[in-house]
Amino acid sequence: MKKLIRDFKNYWEITQNWQLLFPFIGVLLLGFTSIRLIKLFPISWFNPIDSYYLPYFLVLLYFSAIYYLFLKIVIYSIIKLENKWIVDQRWELIRIFIVFAITGSSSMLISRPVVKLIDSSFKNLNIFFYWFIFIFVSLTFYQILLIFWGWLLGQFEFFWKFEKKMLKRFGLGIFFDKEQ
């Protein structure tokens, strides 16, 4: 077991034990996402046999399959982005992925009530106008929260550069031309 932990620390370039917190949080977030996706599929769809234990087995099977798939996707993405994103240690890539995950979820949680408030004040907007407002509000909160969560988790410099690059792609680079 000690060799396994030592190999894990060496691979992710973890030098202090507190840095193990981020892989642990990443594993928990993957598990939470897998559980949320299982709820989309009622077990009765896949349970043709009337058995007491079969639904629990199917839930465990679906959870394991979704978890494994997401873990493979995340590790593949980290390996592909390892050379593109410049970080001091490899474990920081996990922290960056956690920031992206938290930012996406929190921006949706914040933007939904704002859009509902806008929709209720205009009394049933046109569906295209509603989605335009929803995307605009979500992207606005996403930009703000990306910087906030990046700062909170110690990756402010990375996300500030990322944010400037993203805003330049949106055509808002005039705000940052003076800095460089």
Buried (B, 14 or more C-beta within 10 A) or exposed (E): EEEEEEEEBEEBBBEEEEBBEBBEBBEEBBBEBBBEBBEEEEBEEEEEEEEEEBBEEBBEEBBEEBBEEBBEEBEEEBEEEEEEBEBEEBBBBBBBBBBBBBBBBBBEEBBEEBBEEBBEEEEEBEEEEBEEBBEEBBBBBBBBBBBBBBBEBEBBEBBBEBBBEBBBEEEEBEEBEEEE
